[in-house]
């Protein structure tokens, strides 16, 4: 079946602009995660959605970052007033449930803020 | 707090030989899951293997095995019969029982030499 998809694959934006990144998880997966990976670094957790529960936003680095998940499926990560330090690859992952189920990752969105 | 440490920024191995990638972790949780992911140069994160903290047997998946030493809090990945296609970044990750996020190590870049 189809894996996790993300769009756009690349995004170049000017400092101060808002951007929206989209994630389409594997059908039937109730858990969805967003991560950020800076160049040559490991992954940094941003936010977690599980079913209809309130999201865990503990990893969001500032109030410029927000995310929503509509209908328990597609998720959008929004970064307002982008800064150069927001430049990174943003990865989305989904899993069959929360807990110890393995996470399946999308190809990522490479964000460059100029 | 949970922390994952991968002390080998880079490793080299000759094709067809075995290699061990180190991972140590720190957690106060009694229940947790340990994961290894592979990230080729194309950027996607590929799930390799999972070990639960209460699993008595070391996990194995094909050429991948996890050398789990709970008392030492280590979860080393062993790749047998290395192939050129194994050249990639390898990330160790852990998810605790309480937190929703998956903590990743900084990664080890493995290069398989012909």
Backbone of each chain as ProteinMPNN parsed JSONL, in Angstrom:
{"seq_chain_A": "XXXXXXXXXXXXXXXXXXXXXXXXXXXXXXXXXXXXXXXXXXXXXXXXXXXXXXXXXXXXXXXXXXXXXXXXXXXXXXXXXXXXXXXXXXXXXXXXXXXXXXXXXXXXXXXXXX", "coords_chain_A": {"N_chain_A": [[0.818, -1.204, 0.0], [0.212, 2.395, -0.088], [2.734, 4.554, 1.155], [3.791, 6.908, 3.681], [3.193, 10.191, 2.701], [4.55, 13.364, 1.793], [4.287, 16.87, 1.284], [5.292, 20.164, 0.216], [8.133, 18.676, -1.536], [10.376, 20.171, -1.514], [10.958, 23.428, -0.253], [11.467, 26.78, -0.628], [11.712, 29.766, 1.035], [11.225, 33.198, 1.927], [12.675, 34.924, 4.66], [10.519, 35.62, 7.345], [8.16, 35.024, 6.068], [5.176, 32.939, 6.041], [4.847, 29.353, 6.172], [3.4, 26.29, 5.035], [3.387, 22.883, 5.653], [2.676, 19.664, 4.485], [1.352, 16.494, 5.469], [0.533, 13.208, 4.678], [-0.615, 10.473, 6.146], [-0.094, 6.862, 6.473], [-2.864, 4.96, 5.53], [-5.255, 4.271, 7.977], [-3.511, 4.382, 10.089], [-3.268, 5.552, 13.338], [-1.635, 7.163, 14.817], [0.432, 10.009, 14.521], [3.389, 11.756, 13.794], [5.527, 14.611, 13.922], [8.802, 15.565, 13.012], [11.949, 17.293, 13.157], [14.852, 17.669, 11.265], [17.95, 18.876, 11.334], [20.78, 19.836, 9.315], [22.976, 17.177, 9.092], [22.336, 16.268, 11.605], [20.615, 14.49, 14.283], [17.18, 13.46, 14.761], [14.661, 15.697, 15.812], [12.006, 15.764, 17.938], [8.791, 17.13, 17.352], [5.841, 17.281, 17.453], [2.95, 15.3, 18.361], [0.255, 13.334, 17.357], [-2.541, 11.441, 18.353], [-5.108, 9.566, 17.48], [-8.199, 10.886, 18.432], [-7.326, 12.328, 20.533], [-6.015, 15.087, 22.458], [-3.295, 16.802, 20.988], [0.202, 16.171, 21.603], [2.211, 18.697, 22.183], [4.705, 19.199, 23.072], [7.247, 19.339, 21.966], [7.419, 21.458, 20.225], [9.287, 24.198, 19.085], [8.8, 26.948, 19.359], [6.2, 29.471, 19.642], [5.669, 30.084, 17.084], [5.341, 27.89, 15.649], [2.919, 25.539, 14.68], [0.482, 22.92, 14.488], [-1.974, 20.904, 12.897], [-4.405, 18.297, 12.662], [-6.572, 16.971, 10.507], [-9.658, 15.332, 10.579], [-8.517, 13.051, 11.563], [-6.578, 12.239, 9.827], [-4.898, 13.601, 7.409], [-2.235, 15.876, 8.073], [-1.127, 19.168, 8.872], [1.677, 21.15, 9.179], [2.469, 24.261, 10.344], [4.523, 27.042, 9.988], [5.038, 30.123, 11.193], [6.129, 33.402, 10.291], [8.821, 32.818, 9.357], [12.193, 31.97, 10.232], [15.763, 32.016, 9.665], [16.953, 29.972, 11.088], [15.037, 28.071, 11.048], [15.422, 26.526, 8.879], [15.618, 23.32, 7.64], [15.113, 19.754, 7.376], [11.877, 18.583, 7.424], [10.253, 15.989, 8.846], [7.671, 13.64, 8.65], [5.918, 11.096, 10.348], [4.082, 8.035, 10.677], [2.248, 5.704, 12.692], [0.781, 2.525, 13.549], [-0.446, 2.717, 15.976], [-0.075, 4.492, 19.06], [2.62, 4.257, 21.405], [4.832, 1.471, 21.259], [4.872, 0.796, 18.61], [6.407, 0.549, 15.429], [7.506, 3.39, 13.61], [6.638, 4.778, 10.523], [8.2, 6.591, 8.082], [7.789, 9.575, 6.127], [9.087, 11.05, 3.051], [10.017, 13.53, 3.665], [10.174, 17.159, 3.925], [12.183, 19.544, 2.593], [13.076, 22.49, 3.939], [14.074, 25.705, 3.197], [15.096, 28.735, 4.379], [15.569, 31.908, 3.317]], "CA_chain_A": [[0.0, 0.0, 0.0], [0.931, 3.653, -0.138], [3.42, 4.943, 2.377], [3.557, 8.271, 4.131], [3.597, 11.166, 1.692], [4.702, 14.734, 2.284], [4.424, 17.876, 0.234], [6.121, 19.898, -0.958], [9.383, 18.005, -1.21], [11.309, 21.268, -1.256], [10.318, 24.726, -0.13], [12.348, 27.903, -0.355], [10.889, 30.897, 1.41], [11.953, 34.338, 2.468], [12.523, 35.166, 6.089], [9.334, 36.372, 7.713], [6.949, 34.481, 5.444], [4.597, 31.736, 6.645], [4.853, 28.18, 5.313], [2.596, 25.135, 5.442], [3.916, 21.604, 5.21], [1.583, 18.696, 4.557], [1.679, 15.077, 5.655], [-0.573, 12.268, 4.467], [-0.093, 9.239, 6.757], [-0.586, 5.586, 5.976], [-4.276, 4.785, 5.839], [-5.533, 3.433, 9.143], [-2.602, 4.695, 11.192], [-3.898, 6.542, 14.209], [-0.615, 8.034, 15.41], [1.19, 10.81, 13.546], [4.463, 12.51, 14.439], [6.376, 15.509, 13.148], [10.16, 15.737, 13.489], [12.795, 18.208, 12.394], [16.235, 17.193, 11.177], [18.875, 19.863, 10.801], [21.835, 19.231, 8.51], [23.943, 16.359, 9.803], [21.911, 16.019, 12.979], [19.56, 13.517, 14.512], [15.828, 13.968, 14.647], [14.111, 16.423, 16.954], [10.555, 15.618, 18.011], [8.032, 18.379, 17.388], [4.455, 17.148, 17.893], [2.406, 13.95, 18.241], [-1.201, 13.201, 17.338], [-3.013, 10.068, 18.513], [-6.562, 9.495, 17.379], [-8.914, 12.136, 18.705], [-6.807, 12.93, 21.753], [-5.302, 16.356, 22.305], [-1.915, 16.54, 20.567], [1.336, 16.462, 22.475], [2.95, 19.77, 21.506], [5.831, 19.522, 23.945], [8.486, 19.525, 21.222], [7.402, 22.639, 19.353], [10.342, 25.083, 19.595], [8.297, 28.287, 19.675], [4.776, 29.634, 19.301], [5.518, 30.289, 15.637], [5.056, 26.564, 15.1], [1.649, 24.925, 15.053], [0.101, 21.814, 13.611], [-3.307, 20.355, 13.069], [-4.674, 17.055, 11.947], [-7.988, 17.029, 10.188], [-10.327, 14.058, 10.336], [-7.678, 11.935, 11.976], [-5.741, 11.751, 8.735], [-3.888, 14.543, 6.928], [-1.756, 16.853, 9.039], [-0.422, 20.326, 8.338], [2.571, 21.869, 10.094], [2.566, 25.652, 9.919], [5.558, 27.855, 10.62], [4.771, 31.541, 10.927], [7.262, 34.349, 10.387], [9.985, 31.917, 9.33], [13.536, 32.463, 10.521], [16.773, 31.197, 8.998], [17.219, 28.765, 11.88], [13.993, 27.065, 10.781], [15.856, 25.722, 7.739], [15.832, 21.938, 8.066], [14.188, 18.805, 6.767], [10.764, 18.274, 8.321], [9.833, 14.624, 8.588], [6.419, 13.174, 9.227], [5.871, 9.644, 10.493], [2.844, 7.52, 11.25], [2.316, 4.332, 13.185], [-0.54, 1.916, 13.705], [-0.981, 3.281, 17.198], [1.04, 5.067, 19.805], [3.406, 3.23, 22.073], [6.067, 0.947, 20.715], [4.776, 0.448, 17.196], [7.405, 1.239, 14.609], [7.023, 4.54, 12.876], [6.98, 4.804, 9.103], [8.5, 7.98, 7.773], [7.671, 10.117, 4.79], [10.362, 11.46, 2.448], [10.449, 14.804, 4.227], [10.143, 18.433, 3.203], [13.39, 20.34, 2.864], [12.73, 23.902, 4.027], [15.197, 26.649, 3.192], [14.66, 30.109, 4.63], [16.642, 32.803, 2.838]], "C_chain_A": [[0.853, 1.256, 0.0], [1.566, 3.946, 1.206], [3.019, 6.331, 2.784], [4.033, 9.226, 3.029], [3.64, 12.55, 2.316], [4.817, 15.679, 1.086], [4.553, 19.257, 0.859], [7.384, 19.141, -0.561], [10.471, 19.029, -0.878], [10.525, 22.567, -1.166], [11.383, 25.761, 0.209], [11.466, 29.11, -0.071], [11.753, 32.009, 1.968], [11.682, 34.468, 3.959], [11.296, 36.038, 6.35], [8.034, 35.869, 7.102], [6.45, 33.264, 6.232], [4.675, 30.586, 5.653], [3.95, 27.1, 5.912], [3.19, 23.881, 4.821], [2.839, 20.547, 5.454], [2.103, 17.276, 4.708], [0.417, 14.247, 5.486], [-0.102, 10.908, 4.995], [-0.614, 7.987, 6.055], [-2.03, 5.394, 6.437], [-4.459, 3.834, 7.015], [-4.605, 3.671, 10.313], [-3.197, 5.809, 12.041], [-2.899, 7.533, 14.803], [0.173, 8.737, 14.312], [2.158, 11.693, 14.301], [5.085, 13.472, 13.421], [7.733, 15.611, 13.841], [10.855, 16.769, 12.616], [14.209, 17.645, 12.421], [17.082, 18.283, 10.537], [20.044, 19.14, 10.16], [22.817, 18.462, 9.389], [23.576, 16.013, 11.23], [20.904, 14.883, 13.057], [18.201, 14.196, 14.414], [15.364, 14.607, 15.95], [12.59, 16.318, 16.905], [9.865, 16.974, 18.089], [6.65, 18.191, 18.009], [3.937, 15.75, 17.565], [0.893, 14.015, 18.295], [-1.546, 11.718, 17.519], [-4.535, 10.102, 18.519], [-7.193, 10.857, 17.572], [-8.412, 12.84, 19.956], [-6.133, 14.264, 21.442], [-3.849, 16.073, 21.935], [-0.909, 16.868, 21.655], [2.227, 17.455, 21.744], [4.262, 20.094, 22.205], [7.13, 19.783, 23.202], [8.518, 20.762, 20.339], [8.367, 23.691, 19.91], [9.88, 26.491, 19.936], [6.837, 28.376, 19.266], [4.576, 29.987, 17.833], [5.152, 28.983, 14.943], [3.7, 26.078, 15.596], [1.355, 23.796, 14.082], [-1.321, 21.416, 13.902], [-3.429, 19.081, 12.249], [-6.177, 16.979, 11.745], [-8.53, 15.627, 9.939], [-9.493, 12.854, 10.692], [-6.769, 11.434, 10.882], [-4.66, 12.774, 8.408], [-3.524, 15.547, 8.02], [-1.016, 17.976, 8.31], [0.405, 20.954, 9.452], [2.754, 23.272, 9.54], [3.666, 26.344, 10.699], [5.29, 29.298, 10.213], [6.054, 32.348, 11.063], [8.577, 33.58, 10.411], [11.291, 32.667, 9.577], [14.543, 31.536, 9.84], [17.056, 29.914, 9.772], [16.126, 27.706, 11.736], [14.377, 26.172, 9.601], [16.248, 24.332, 8.214], [14.979, 21.045, 7.169], [13.128, 18.459, 7.806], [10.189, 16.927, 7.908], [8.538, 14.321, 9.32], [6.486, 11.653, 9.306], [4.509, 9.237, 11.023], [3.076, 6.108, 11.75], [0.903, 3.85, 13.468], [-1.243, 2.411, 14.962], [0.165, 3.987, 17.877], [1.881, 3.962, 20.402], [4.588, 2.778, 21.257], [5.942, 0.464, 19.283], [5.816, 1.224, 16.409], [6.734, 2.347, 13.814], [7.526, 4.457, 11.436], [7.074, 6.259, 8.67], [8.181, 8.327, 6.327], [9.031, 10.588, 4.289], [10.871, 12.802, 2.953], [10.211, 15.991, 3.311], [11.393, 19.205, 3.597], [13.012, 21.814, 2.804], [13.995, 24.74, 4.089], [14.633, 28.049, 3.347], [15.805, 31.037, 4.274], [16.541, 34.19, 3.458]], "O_chain_A": [[2.08, 1.181, 0.08], [1.01, 3.628, 2.257], [2.026, 6.873, 2.297], [5.134, 9.081, 2.498], [2.881, 12.868, 3.232], [5.362, 15.333, 0.037], [3.985, 19.505, 1.923], [7.668, 18.984, 0.627], [11.362, 18.774, -0.068], [9.559, 22.783, -1.898], [12.103, 25.634, 1.199], [10.574, 29.432, -0.856], [12.873, 31.779, 2.424], [10.593, 34.157, 4.442], [11.066, 37.043, 5.677], [6.945, 36.23, 7.548], [7.201, 32.643, 6.985], [4.583, 30.794, 4.443], [3.768, 27.016, 7.127], [3.458, 23.829, 3.621], [2.18, 20.54, 6.494], [3.14, 16.906, 4.157], [-0.626, 14.541, 6.07], [0.725, 10.257, 4.357], [-1.461, 8.057, 5.165], [-2.362, 5.641, 7.597], [-3.894, 2.741, 7.045], [-4.879, 3.21, 11.421], [-3.577, 6.864, 11.535], [-3.281, 8.618, 15.242], [0.533, 8.131, 13.302], [1.809, 12.301, 15.312], [5.155, 13.181, 12.227], [7.822, 15.727, 15.063], [10.422, 17.075, 11.505], [14.698, 17.203, 13.46], [16.947, 18.574, 9.348], [20.274, 17.962, 10.432], [23.413, 19.021, 10.31], [24.413, 15.519, 11.986], [20.413, 14.387, 12.044], [18.098, 15.361, 14.031], [15.644, 14.11, 17.041], [11.966, 16.74, 15.932], [10.313, 17.862, 18.814], [6.315, 18.864, 18.984], [4.407, 15.099, 16.632], [0.318, 14.667, 19.167], [-0.92, 10.85, 16.912], [-5.158, 10.606, 19.453], [-6.784, 11.847, 16.965], [-8.997, 13.832, 20.393], [-5.736, 14.526, 20.307], [-3.234, 15.182, 22.52], [-1.141, 17.725, 22.508], [2.919, 17.091, 20.793], [4.861, 21.141, 21.959], [8.037, 20.397, 23.764], [9.558, 21.077, 19.761], [8.276, 24.041, 21.087], [10.526, 27.164, 20.74], [6.302, 27.472, 18.625], [3.443, 30.169, 17.386], [4.708, 28.977, 13.795], [3.377, 26.192, 16.779], [1.918, 23.735, 12.989], [-1.811, 21.573, 15.02], [-2.683, 18.831, 11.302], [-6.948, 16.929, 12.704], [-7.946, 14.84, 9.193], [-9.727, 11.757, 10.184], [-6.237, 10.329, 10.977], [-3.619, 12.806, 9.063], [-4.377, 16.004, 8.781], [-0.374, 17.761, 7.282], [-0.107, 21.251, 10.531], [3.151, 23.442, 8.388], [3.731, 26.242, 11.924], [5.314, 29.639, 9.03], [6.941, 32.013, 11.848], [9.349, 33.679, 11.365], [11.462, 33.822, 9.187], [14.211, 30.406, 9.482], [17.365, 28.883, 9.174], [16.262, 26.589, 12.235], [13.716, 25.163, 9.353], [17.105, 24.182, 9.084], [14.228, 21.524, 6.32], [13.452, 18.087, 8.933], [9.709, 16.746, 6.789], [8.351, 14.709, 10.473], [7.05, 11.004, 8.424], [3.858, 10.002, 11.734], [3.981, 5.409, 11.294], [-0.034, 4.636, 13.606], [-2.469, 2.512, 15.008], [1.262, 4.071, 17.325], [1.839, 2.828, 19.924], [5.274, 3.589, 20.635], [6.839, -0.22, 18.79], [6.077, 2.396, 16.68], [5.575, 2.252, 13.411], [8.679, 4.113, 11.177], [6.149, 7.048, 8.867], [8.287, 7.492, 5.429], [10.017, 10.532, 5.023], [12.018, 13.172, 2.701], [10.067, 15.85, 2.097], [11.629, 19.482, 4.773], [12.668, 22.328, 1.74], [14.872, 24.512, 4.923], [13.803, 28.493, 2.554], [16.884, 30.961, 4.862], [17.363, 35.059, 3.164]]}, "seq_chain_B": "XXXXXXXXXXXXXXXXXXXXXXXXXXXXXXXXXXXXXXXXXXXXXXXXXXXXXXXXXXXXXXXXXXXXXXXXXXXXXXXXXXXXXXXXXXXXXXXXXXXXXXXXXXXXXXXXXX", "coords_chain_B": {"N_chain_B": [[15.122, 12.365, 32.446], [15.208, 11.3, 29.05], [17.825, 9.928, 27.111], [19.801, 9.325, 24.263], [22.767, 7.894, 23.165], [25.138, 7.813, 20.677], [28.24, 6.922, 20.007], [29.932, 6.73, 17.887], [30.73, 8.563, 15.294], [31.408, 7.939, 12.67], [31.846, 4.956, 10.774], [33.73, 2.339, 9.285], [33.529, -0.526, 7.195], [34.512, -3.607, 5.792], [33.213, -4.989, 2.827], [31.028, -7.77, 3.163], [31.844, -8.377, 5.696], [31.067, -8.371, 9.262], [29.588, -5.8, 11.304], [29.419, -3.702, 14.168], [27.317, -1.335, 15.535], [27.287, 1.112, 17.947], [25.132, 1.87, 20.722], [23.975, 3.576, 23.462], [21.759, 4.198, 26.194], [19.752, 6.275, 28.302], [17.435, 6.205, 30.785], [14.707, 6.517, 33.07], [12.48, 5.096, 32.96], [10.719, 2.024, 33.363], [9.62, 0.51, 31.446], [10.162, 0.418, 28.029], [10.86, 1.072, 24.552], [13.178, 0.178, 22.038], [14.69, 1.23, 19.047], [16.057, 0.887, 15.759], [16.982, 2.791, 12.977], [17.587, 3.264, 9.487], [19.109, 5.614, 7.385], [19.497, 6.313, 4.222], [21.425, 8.095, 1.686], [19.477, 9.259, 0.19], [17.619, 10.167, 1.969], [15.266, 9.112, 3.161], [13.814, 7.596, 6.079], [14.287, 4.449, 7.292], [12.804, 1.817, 8.912], [14.416, -0.619, 10.887], [14.729, -2.511, 13.086], [13.375, -3.636, 16.203], [13.39, -3.582, 19.771], [11.975, -4.587, 22.73], [11.89, -3.533, 26.145], [11.308, -5.515, 27.945], [11.689, -7.784, 26.578], [13.123, -10.937, 26.404], [14.711, -12.213, 24.611], [17.224, -11.369, 22.236], [16.497, -9.169, 19.576], [16.072, -10.063, 16.151], [16.357, -9.485, 12.662], [16.571, -10.665, 9.715], [19.637, -9.843, 8.333], [20.153, -8.153, 10.379], [20.718, -7.715, 13.811], [20.061, -7.181, 17.263], [22.007, -6.381, 19.918], [21.196, -6.56, 22.977], [21.752, -5.279, 26.074], [20.568, -4.989, 28.977], [21.22, -4.26, 31.621], [23.483, -2.781, 31.257], [22.462, -0.809, 29.779], [22.57, -0.737, 26.978], [22.198, -1.017, 23.437], [23.167, -2.298, 20.962], [23.552, -2.372, 17.427], [23.974, -5.002, 15.207], [25.237, -5.73, 12.115], [25.342, -8.214, 9.845], [27.429, -9.76, 7.341], [28.036, -7.476, 5.562], [26.827, -5.26, 3.028], [27.285, -3.302, 0.035], [25.136, -1.613, -0.248], [24.432, -1.094, 2.326], [25.645, 1.151, 3.195], [25.109, 4.097, 4.841], [23.41, 6.452, 7.044], [22.881, 5.578, 10.417], [20.481, 5.403, 12.896], [19.853, 5.21, 16.323], [17.091, 4.837, 18.474], [14.724, 5.654, 21.06], [11.738, 5.012, 22.816], [9.914, 5.901, 25.595], [7.732, 4.791, 28.262], [6.099, 6.756, 29.132], [6.463, 9.314, 27.902], [5.566, 10.719, 24.722], [7.256, 11.165, 22.667], [9.817, 10.073, 20.39], [13.074, 9.546, 21.096], [16.045, 10.311, 19.454], [19.375, 9.23, 18.659], [22.5, 10.82, 17.72], [23.413, 9.611, 15.487], [25.228, 7.299, 13.333], [27.491, 7.215, 10.744], [27.798, 4.826, 8.388], [30.107, 3.309, 6.284], [30.513, 1.092, 3.708], [33.087, -0.716, 2.38], [34.285, -1.806, -0.801]], "CA_chain_B": [[15.102, 12.652, 31.01], [15.708, 10.217, 28.21], [18.922, 10.346, 26.256], [20.402, 8.282, 23.441], [24.142, 8.261, 22.81], [25.851, 7.023, 19.677], [29.575, 7.494, 20.16], [30.715, 6.544, 16.664], [30.205, 9.402, 14.219], [31.611, 7.265, 11.409], [32.411, 3.617, 10.837], [34.018, 1.703, 8.002], [33.552, -1.981, 7.252], [34.754, -4.246, 4.503], [32.073, -5.758, 2.312], [30.863, -9.158, 3.599], [32.175, -8.537, 7.113], [30.066, -7.901, 10.216], [29.92, -4.54, 11.963], [28.57, -3.363, 15.314], [27.11, 0.09, 15.77], [26.999, 1.231, 19.378], [24.056, 2.745, 21.202], [23.63, 3.498, 24.879], [20.601, 5.029, 26.48], [19.532, 6.616, 29.698], [16.024, 6.422, 31.07], [14.232, 6.036, 34.361], [11.303, 4.281, 32.708], [10.915, 0.58, 33.457], [9.175, -0.042, 30.169], [10.554, 1.287, 26.913], [11.165, 0.38, 23.31], [14.392, 0.629, 21.357], [14.53, 1.104, 17.6], [17.118, 1.317, 14.864], [16.547, 3.238, 11.655], [18.624, 3.516, 8.488], [18.807, 6.752, 6.527], [20.421, 6.421, 3.088], [21.657, 9.46, 1.204], [18.223, 9.777, -0.36], [16.944, 10.888, 3.046], [14.153, 8.473, 3.86], [14.117, 6.847, 7.298], [13.808, 3.083, 7.106], [12.796, 1.052, 10.148], [15.191, -1.848, 10.775], [14.578, -3.519, 14.118], [12.796, -3.169, 17.459], [13.619, -4.395, 20.973], [11.25, -4.142, 23.91], [12.725, -3.628, 27.343], [11.015, -6.748, 28.665], [11.967, -8.938, 25.708], [14.274, -11.68, 26.914], [15.561, -12.592, 23.487], [17.677, -10.288, 21.367], [15.739, -9.109, 18.334], [16.786, -10.305, 14.889], [15.597, -9.278, 11.428], [17.47, -10.92, 8.603], [21.054, -9.617, 8.647], [20.242, -7.228, 11.504], [20.403, -8.207, 15.145], [20.249, -6.162, 18.281], [22.678, -6.907, 21.098], [20.547, -5.81, 24.048], [22.293, -5.534, 27.41], [19.712, -4.086, 29.74], [21.905, -3.736, 32.806], [24.448, -1.789, 30.79], [21.69, 0.158, 28.995], [23.105, -0.634, 25.62], [21.37, -1.671, 22.409], [24.011, -2.198, 19.775], [23.067, -2.995, 16.191], [24.961, -5.811, 14.502], [24.902, -6.017, 10.731], [26.207, -9.299, 9.368], [27.635, -9.846, 5.883], [27.759, -6.128, 5.049], [26.694, -5.057, 1.591], [27.539, -1.908, -0.338], [23.897, -0.877, -0.018], [24.275, -0.787, 3.753], [26.24, 2.456, 3.461], [24.022, 5.006, 5.209], [23.386, 6.866, 8.45], [22.085, 4.686, 11.256], [20.031, 6.085, 14.107], [19.253, 4.487, 17.425], [16.014, 5.654, 19.04], [14.036, 5.053, 22.186], [10.478, 5.6, 23.265], [9.585, 5.473, 26.937], [6.337, 4.439, 28.523], [5.312, 7.933, 29.518], [6.528, 10.358, 26.883], [5.114, 10.339, 23.394], [8.249, 11.385, 21.624], [10.885, 9.116, 20.178], [14.359, 10.245, 21.17], [17.023, 9.766, 18.52], [20.78, 9.555, 18.817], [23.063, 11.7, 16.683], [23.625, 8.807, 14.291], [26.539, 6.798, 12.913], [27.577, 7.049, 9.285], [28.489, 3.589, 8.029], [30.574, 3.186, 4.903], [30.94, -0.267, 3.372], [34.118, -0.642, 1.34], [34.321, -3.015, -1.638]], "C_chain_B": [[15.699, 11.476, 30.251], [16.796, 10.745, 27.294], [19.48, 9.132, 25.524], [21.781, 8.744, 23.021], [24.694, 7.274, 21.788], [27.239, 7.642, 19.571], [30.421, 7.405, 18.903], [30.14, 7.423, 15.555], [30.332, 8.731, 12.855], [32.25, 5.906, 11.62], [32.67, 3.122, 9.419], [34.006, 0.191, 8.206], [33.796, -2.506, 5.847], [33.519, -5.039, 4.098], [32.177, -7.212, 2.767], [31.276, -9.392, 5.047], [31.027, -8.035, 7.98], [30.544, -6.606, 10.863], [28.925, -4.307, 13.102], [28.522, -1.857, 15.485], [26.6, 0.26, 17.198], [25.853, 2.197, 19.677], [23.889, 2.519, 22.696], [22.513, 4.486, 25.155], [20.494, 5.265, 27.977], [18.058, 6.906, 29.88], [15.713, 5.919, 32.459], [12.964, 5.189, 34.196], [11.647, 2.809, 32.849], [10.555, -0.103, 32.145], [9.533, 0.93, 29.054], [10.811, 0.417, 25.686], [12.371, 1.012, 22.65], [14.274, 0.311, 19.877], [15.841, 1.469, 16.916], [16.508, 1.656, 13.513], [17.774, 3.465, 10.792], [18.186, 4.701, 7.637], [19.835, 6.821, 5.406], [20.559, 7.871, 2.642], [20.408, 10.079, 0.597], [17.346, 10.429, 0.705], [15.821, 10.165, 3.758], [14.641, 7.703, 5.07], [13.468, 5.467, 7.173], [13.925, 2.334, 8.419], [13.526, -0.272, 9.946], [14.77, -2.907, 11.8], [14.1, -2.872, 15.405], [13.124, -4.153, 18.583], [12.821, -3.808, 22.118], [12.074, -4.383, 25.16], [12.479, -4.909, 28.119], [11.242, -7.999, 27.808], [13.219, -9.646, 26.213], [15.235, -12.079, 25.814], [16.008, -11.336, 22.742], [16.914, -10.343, 20.055], [16.646, -9.392, 17.141], [15.819, -10.082, 13.733], [16.556, -9.455, 10.266], [18.925, -10.741, 9.011], [21.246, -8.675, 9.834], [19.91, -7.958, 12.808], [20.75, -7.114, 16.144], [20.853, -6.837, 19.505], [22.237, -6.067, 22.292], [21.137, -6.23, 25.39], [21.639, -4.535, 28.357], [20.433, -3.463, 30.918], [22.91, -2.652, 32.426], [23.773, -0.679, 29.996], [22.338, 0.376, 27.629], [22.251, -1.465, 24.67], [22.107, -1.557, 21.085], [23.408, -2.944, 18.598], [24.226, -3.756, 15.549], [24.439, -6.088, 13.091], [25.866, -7.095, 10.25], [26.317, -9.216, 7.852], [27.314, -8.521, 5.198], [27.734, -6.096, 3.53], [26.92, -3.586, 1.276], [26.303, -1.04, -0.078], [23.62, -0.569, 1.441], [24.895, 0.559, 4.113], [25.13, 3.487, 3.673], [24.29, 5.548, 6.607], [22.476, 5.905, 9.205], [21.769, 5.401, 12.57], [19.429, 5.088, 15.09], [18.205, 5.397, 18.051], [15.334, 4.903, 20.164], [12.734, 5.779, 22.453], [10.162, 5.017, 24.629], [8.105, 5.209, 27.084], [5.47, 5.672, 28.73], [5.296, 8.971, 28.4], [6.098, 9.824, 25.529], [6.201, 10.442, 22.339], [9.233, 10.238, 21.556], [12.18, 9.921, 20.213], [15.37, 9.541, 20.283], [18.437, 10.132, 18.943], [21.249, 10.406, 17.656], [23.381, 10.94, 15.4], [25.063, 8.384, 14.089], [26.517, 6.631, 11.403], [28.424, 5.821, 8.988], [28.856, 3.618, 6.557], [31.084, 1.772, 4.701], [31.899, -0.182, 2.19], [34.145, -1.929, 0.525], [35.632, -3.758, -1.488]], "O_chain_B": [[16.57, 10.763, 30.747], [16.708, 11.856, 26.77], [19.612, 8.051, 26.098], [21.942, 9.876, 22.566], [24.711, 6.064, 22.012], [27.386, 8.768, 19.094], [31.522, 7.954, 18.861], [29.144, 7.047, 14.937], [29.483, 8.919, 11.985], [33.077, 5.718, 12.513], [31.934, 3.441, 8.484], [34.419, -0.309, 9.252], [33.349, -1.928, 4.856], [32.871, -5.676, 4.928], [33.254, -7.806, 2.762], [31.082, -10.487, 5.574], [30.123, -7.355, 7.494], [31.744, -6.349, 10.959], [27.751, -4.666, 13.008], [29.554, -1.192, 15.57], [25.618, -0.362, 17.602], [25.646, 3.192, 18.981], [23.684, 1.388, 23.137], [22.345, 5.477, 24.444], [21.072, 4.545, 28.791], [17.5, 7.764, 29.196], [16.37, 5.011, 32.968], [12.444, 4.638, 35.166], [12.749, 2.391, 32.493], [11.106, -1.143, 31.787], [9.236, 2.122, 29.135], [10.957, -0.802, 25.78], [12.56, 2.227, 22.699], [13.808, -0.765, 19.503], [16.629, 2.26, 17.435], [15.661, 0.939, 12.981], [18.849, 3.809, 11.283], [17.031, 4.78, 7.218], [20.935, 7.334, 5.613], [19.888, 8.76, 3.165], [20.303, 11.302, 0.505], [16.421, 11.17, 0.37], [15.446, 10.562, 4.861], [15.768, 7.209, 5.079], [12.259, 5.348, 6.975], [15.014, 2.225, 8.982], [13.293, -0.969, 8.958], [14.489, -4.051, 11.441], [14.383, -1.703, 15.668], [13.137, -5.369, 18.391], [12.985, -2.632, 22.44], [12.863, -5.326, 25.224], [13.346, -5.35, 28.873], [11.016, -9.122, 28.257], [14.254, -9.013, 26.423], [16.429, -12.261, 26.053], [15.259, -10.366, 22.635], [16.705, -11.416, 19.489], [17.817, -9.015, 17.121], [14.64, -10.432, 13.802], [17.262, -8.524, 9.878], [19.4, -11.41, 9.929], [22.378, -8.427, 10.25], [18.944, -8.717, 12.884], [21.601, -6.257, 15.905], [20.265, -7.764, 20.061], [22.81, -5.017, 22.584], [21.035, -7.389, 25.789], [22.094, -3.402, 28.514], [20.277, -2.272, 31.187], [23.15, -1.719, 33.192], [24.426, 0.28, 29.584], [22.606, 1.499, 27.202], [21.664, -2.476, 25.055], [21.704, -0.803, 20.2], [22.825, -4.016, 18.759], [25.318, -3.215, 15.372], [23.34, -6.614, 12.91], [27.08, -6.891, 10.256], [25.44, -8.684, 7.171], [26.422, -8.454, 4.352], [28.492, -6.787, 2.849], [26.766, -2.726, 2.144], [26.426, 0.134, 0.274], [22.668, 0.146, 1.754], [24.692, 1.055, 5.221], [24.312, 3.718, 2.783], [25.255, 5.163, 7.268], [21.44, 5.477, 8.697], [22.652, 5.924, 13.25], [18.609, 4.243, 14.729], [18.416, 6.606, 18.147], [15.363, 3.673, 20.216], [12.646, 7.001, 22.332], [10.142, 3.799, 24.806], [7.328, 5.383, 26.145], [4.257, 5.632, 28.527], [4.233, 9.448, 28.003], [6.247, 8.639, 25.231], [6.083, 9.876, 21.252], [9.454, 9.525, 22.535], [12.352, 10.866, 19.443], [15.532, 8.323, 20.354], [18.673, 11.199, 19.509], [20.493, 10.68, 16.724], [23.592, 11.547, 14.35], [25.993, 9.012, 14.596], [25.628, 5.981, 10.854], [29.614, 5.781, 9.297], [28.025, 3.913, 5.698], [31.967, 1.307, 5.42], [31.56, 0.357, 1.136], [34.041, -3.02, 1.084], [35.828, -4.796, -2.12]]}, "name": "protein", "num_of_chains": 2, "seq": "XXXXXXXXXXXXXXXXXXXXXXXXXXXXXXXXXXXXXXXXXXXXXXXXXXXXXXXXXXXXXXXXXXXXXXXXXXXXXXXXXXXXXXXXXXXXXXXXXXXXXXXXXXXXXXXXXXXXXXXXXXXXXXXXXXXXXXXXXXXXXXXXXXXXXXXXXXXXXXXXXXXXXXXXXXXXXXXXXXXXXXXXXXXXXXXXXXXXXXXXXXXXXXXXXXXXXXXXXXXXXXXXXXXX"}
